[in-house]
Amino acid sequence: MTKPRRNRPQRRKPLDPARRVAFDVLRAVSEKDAYANLALPALLRERGISGRDAAFATELAYGACRTRGLLDAVIGHAAGRPTEKIDPVLLDLLRLGAYQLLRTRVEQHAAVSTTVEQAGIEFDSARAGFVNGVLRTIASRDEQSWVAELAPDAVTDPVGHSAFVHAHPRWIAQSFADALGADAGELDALLASDDARPAVHLAVRPGALTAQELAEQADGTVGRYSPYAVYLTGGDPGRLQAVRDGAALVQDEGSQLVARALTLAGIDGTDGGRWLDLCSGPGGKTAMLAALAPDGARVTAVEPAPARADLVEQNTRGLHVDVLRVDGRDPGVEPGFDRVLVDAPCTGLGALRRRPEARWRRRPADVPPLAKLQRELLASAIRLTRPGGVVLYATCSPHLAETVGVVSDALRRHPVTALDTRPLFAPADNLGGGPHVQLWPHRHGTDAMFAAALKVG
């Protein structure tokens, strides 16, 4: 007699490798404050994932990091509870599933079932059922429908509406609108540019090879503005011989223009070749300055963080650079420099497109202490510059408190005058009303670098 078969619980199927990598990146960002653009490549290499699977993992990980605020609003509404009351691991799973439903062409069944299965593995059937219900509610409508219901009103709160649509914290969108000023109608285009996949920008070391030569070697294109820029159209820049040899490095074109601008600024009297990079880590701008410096010149590079100072030494091998591991506010060096660069620590709001999770990690409270540090560094730079010399102040943030606010304070307190910085960035145009320069990703394809040139004395 045949015995009746007992019903055995089905074994749940874990996430496929691409989704698993994306989920692990989300967990690392949430739990360990990891940087997605560092965590993801390491996991892909470690697990041997490449090709289409790597591209899919990248889309999911970076996309879910970028759109976290929008995803959380939709998840919270669909779940009927604030996301703060959802287990953090379960929430990252929901973000992974919701992103697939709202922002990719993944079939609904695949997005829901893979996420539900993993919820069952991580937790239990009850919470797998919760995930199933939330995702099915999300899947019942498209992104536009959710935005129409949940976004602030476009008429009464246009900045809040744009922030929600483009998945930015409202305070960041407001800071961008303030910096755009009369051009605030470009806010949507600017916010959208943060979600674009930026090309990798390379900088050739002046004198080592030309941009055209590197473009041919790298199968890239010569940059639009910097004579040393190459846009890499694909692949790992580390594979290039020029990068391995130190003849080129990864550097946004906007950063190249900042370093070059200091070398082009007019100074009074003879340039004695004493140049200073007061905030030099990781050394990309320092290398550009040293390569462009006249014969006999030396660049003093100040960087207090040991690891970043090591990178400065690595990126300036073979150049006339002296690296000092000291605080730029009181570096203990003899005054009298001809040219000084202050590429100050900042919120990094101008490079959000390169750091997927950064927009949700930064807080408004970060700005005042950074602005205080920026004012102190600029004051130190002015003290160290000889009369007739030039200080170029730069940040990778367009926030007014970090840009014109710092420069205006220096103009009031110190013996400096503002130079028209715009000609130093030619051939780039549409740089703002001056005298400072503001680059924008939606206009120039660069990070949102700010720069102001000040003559001392």
N, C-alpha and C positions, 0 to 999 in steps of 0.2 A: 504494500500500500504506500502510495507516495505521500510524503509529509507535506502539509501546506507550507508555502513560502512565506516567511515573515517579511513584513515591510521594513526595509532598512532605510535609514535616512540617507538621502543622496549627498555625496560629497560635493561641497561647493567648489566652484572653479575659481582660482585666484586670478587677479588681474594679469593681463598679458604684459610682456616686458616693457613696452612703451608706456602704457598707462601706469605700471608700477613705478617706473622711474619718475614720471610726472608727480605721482602721489607722494613719493619719498622726498621730492624737492619741496612740495608744499609743506610737508611735515617739518623738514629742516628749517624752512623759512619761519614757520609758525612757532616751533618749539625751541630752536637754537639761534634764532636771529641770523640765519645763514643768508648769504647773497645767492640769489638764484643763478646769476650768470657765472658763478664759481662752482656752485654745487652741481648743476646739471652736467656740464662737460666732464667733470670728474666721474660722475655716476655712469655716463655713457661709455667712457673709456673703460671703467672698471668692469662693466657688464658686457662689453663687446657689442654694443648696439650701434648700428650705423645705418646709412641709407634712409629709406622711407620711414622706418621705425624711429630713427633718431629725429627726423624732421617732425614726426607726429608727436613724440615726447616733448620736443621743444615748443611746439605750438600749444600743447596742453599746459605745460608748466609755466611758461612765460605768460601765456594768455590768461590763465587763472590768477596769476600773481597781479597782473596789470588791472584786471577788472574786478578785483576782490570786493570793492565797495558796492558796485552794481549787483554782483552775484549775491552778496549778503543781504541786500535789500529784497531781492526776489526770493531768496531762500527763507528769510524771516517771514515774509508775507505768506508764502506757500505753507510754511510749517505752523503758522499761527503763534509764533513765539519769537522773541528776540534771539539773534544768533549767539549772544552771550550766554544763553541758557542751553545751548547745544554743546555736547561734548566736543572738544577741539579736534579730536581725530575724526569723529563723525562729520564735523563741519568741513574739514578739508576734503573728505570723500564727497560730500554734497557739492562743494565748489567744483571739484573735478567733473562730476556728472553734469552739473548745471552749465558749466562752460561749454561742454560738448553739445548740449541741447540748444543753447542760445547763440553760440558763436562759431560752430563748425557744421560741416555737412555729414557728420556721423549720424547714422540712422538712430532714431529714438530708441528702438528696442535694444540696440547694442549699448548705447550710452547708459540706459537705465539698468539693464540686466547685469552688466559688468560691475557697476557701482554697488548694486544691491548684493551681489554675490560676495564682494569684498567686505561689505558691512557685516554680513553673516559670519565671515571668517574672523574679522576683528572683534566682533561683539557677540550677538546672538540673533535668533530669528525675529524677536520682537523689534529690535532696532533695525534689522534689515527691512522689516515691514514698514517702519517709519520712513526710512530712506526711499523705499519704493513709492509710498504715498506722496512724499514731498516732490520727488522727481516727476512723477506722473502729473501732478498739478502744474509744475513748471512747464512740462512738455505740452500742456493743453493750449499754450499760447506762445507766440513768437516774441522775440526781444522787443520789437517795436510796440507791441501791445502792452507788455509789462512796463516799458518806459512811459507810455501814455498814461498809465494808471499811477505810477509811483514817483515819477519825476516832479520836482517843483514846477510851478506854472511858468511857462516861457515868457509871459507878458509881465507878470508881477515880480518874477525873480529870474531874469534871463541868465545871470551867471550861475545860479544854482541849477537851473535846467541844463545848461551846457555841461556843468561839472558832472551831473548824473549821467547824461547821455554818453559822455566820453570817459566815464569811470575815473574821475579825479575827486579827491577831497575838495570840498567847496573852498576852503581857505587858500588852497593852491591855485585854483581857477581864479579866485579874486585877485591874488597877487599877480598873476599873469595879466589880467585885465587892467590892473593899475599900471603895470609896466608898459603895456601897449598904449595906454592913454587914449589919444584921439583915434588910434587904430584898433580900438577894442572890438570892432566888428570882425577882426581876424581871430577872435578867441576860439571859435569852433575849429578853424583850420589849425591853430596852434595846438589845441588839445588833441586833435586827431593825429597830429604828427608824432605825438608821444607814443602812439600805438603802432606807428609804421615800423617796419623792420629796418633799422639803420644799416647802411653799408659799412663795412670795416674800412676805416681810413688809415692809410700808412703814410709815414713821413720818411723821406730819404734824408740821410745825413748830408748836408751841403758839402760838396767836395768829394764825397765818396762815390756817388753815381747820380744820374739825373732821374727826374720823375718819369721821363719817357722810357729810359732804360728799365726801370723797375716795373713800369706798366707792362712792358713787353715780356719781362720775365715772369710776372705774376698773372698774366692774362687779365689785367685790370685796365682802368682808364685814368688818365691824368686828371687831377683835381681842377675845380673851376677857378679857385682864387689863389691858394697858396702855390708858389712855384715848386714846392717840395711834396705836394700831396698826390697820392694815388688812391683811387677807390678800388678796393678788392671786390670782385663780383662773386666770388665763391671760394670755398675751401678754407683751410686752416692757415693763418698767416705764419704760424710757427714752422710750416714746412718749407718756407722760402729761405734760400741760402742767404739772401741779403739781410733778413731778420736775424738768422742764427749768427751771422758774422758781426752784427751790430751796425751795418750800413743803413739799416732802416728799422723803424719800430712802429708799433701801433699807436696812433695819435690822431685824435679828431682834428679835422682841418681848422676848426675854430681855434684850437689851442696852438696850432702852428702859426696862425695869423697873429695871435697875441705875442708870442715870442719874437716873431719877425718885426712887429710894430715897434718894440722897444729899440731894436737896432736901427730903425729908420728915423726915429725922432731926432729933431735937431737940438743940439746942445750948444751952449756958449763956450767958446774957447776950444782948446785941443782935447780930443778924447784920449785920455791917458791909459785907457785899456783896463781900468779897474771896474769890473762889472760885478753885480751882486744879484743872486736869486735868493730871496729871503724866505721863501716857502717852497723848497725845491722838489720834495718828493712827489712822484717817483723818479723824476729826472728827465722827462721828455722835453720839457721846455728848456731845462738847463743844457741839454745836449744841443738843442737848436741854437741857443745863444752862443755856446762855446764854438760851435762850428762856423758861425757867422762872424765871430769876433775878429778884429784885425790882428795881424801878426804882432806878437809880443803881449797880447792881452791875456788876462786870466779872469776866470769866473769863480767867485766864491759862492758856494752852494750851502745854504743853511737848512738843516732838517733835523728836528729833535727826536723823531721816532726812529729807533735803531733799524727796524726792518726796512723802512722807507729810505733811510740814509744808505743802506746797503744797495737798494735798487738804484739810487742816484749814482753811486760808484759804478755799478754794473752798466748803466745806460750811458755813462760818459767815459768809458774806457778809451784811452788814447787821446783824450782831449785835455786842454789846459784848465782843469777844474780842481778846486780845493774844496772838499766836503767837510763841513763842520757840524758836529752833532750837538747843537745848542738851540736854545729858544730864540726865535727871531725877534722877540720883543726886547731882548737884551743879549745880543749875540757876542758882545765883548770884542768886536772888531774895530779897527781904526776907521773913523769917518773919512769921507772924501771920495766916495765912489762916483763915477761918471754916469752910470746907468744902473737902475735898480728895478727889479721885477718883484711885485708883490702879488703872487697868484694865491690869494688868501683862502684858507679853509672856509667852507660855506655849506649851505644846506644841500647843494647839488641839484637844485630844482631844474637847472638847465640841461641836465643829462638824464632825465627820467626815462627816456626811450631806451637807454642802455642799461638801466637798472630796474627790472620789472616790478620789484616789490617796494621800491624806495618811496613812491608816492604815499603809500599807506603806513610807512614806518616813521616818516618825518611828522613833527607836530609843530603848531605855531609857537609853542614855548621854546623850540630850538633856536628861533631867530634872534632874540635879544642877546643871549650870551655869545653867539657867533658874531653879531654885529659889534659887540664890545671888543672881542678879539681882533676883528678886522680893523677897527679904528686904532687899536694899539699897535698892530703890525705896520699900518700905514704911517703912523707917527714915528715909529722906529726907522722906517725906510727914509723918511724925510730927513731925520737927524743924521743919517749916515751918508746922505747925498751931498756932494759939494755944491756951492752956489753955481747956478748955470747948468747943473746936471738935471737929469730927468728920472722921475719915478713913473712906472706904469703899473697901475692898480687894476687887478682883474679878478673876477669871480665866475664860476660856472653856475650862476644863479641870476635870474632877472629880478628877484625880489627887491623892491625899492629900498628897504632898510639895509640891504647888503650892498647896494650899488650907489645910487646917487646920494643916499643918506650918508654913507661913509665918506664919500668924496666931498660933499657939502660941508661936513664937519671939519674935514682937513683944510678946506679953503678958508673957513672961519678962524681956525686955531693956529695955522702954521703959515710960514712965509712961502707960499706956493701960488702959482697961477695955472689955470686950466688951459691946456693946449687943445686945438681942434684935432681930435684923435682920428677922425674919419679918413683923412688922406693916407694915414699910416696903414689902413686896411684895404686900400685899393688893390685890385679892381672890384672888390665887393662894394655893392651899393645898397641903397634902401636901408641905411644903418641907423636911422633915427634923426632927430633934430639937432644933435650935437650939444656940446662939444665932445661928449663921450660917444662910445659905440655900443650898440646892442645887436648882437647876432641872434637869429631865430632859426630853429629847425625848419619851420614851414616856409621861410623865405630863402634861407641860405643852405639848407641841408646840413648845417653844423649843429653842435650843441649851442645852447643859449648863453654864449659867453658875453660878459660885459667887460669893457675896458675903458680906462680914463688915463690920459697922460698928463702929468703935472710937472711943471718946471719949478725948480727950487731957487729961491732968492729973488 
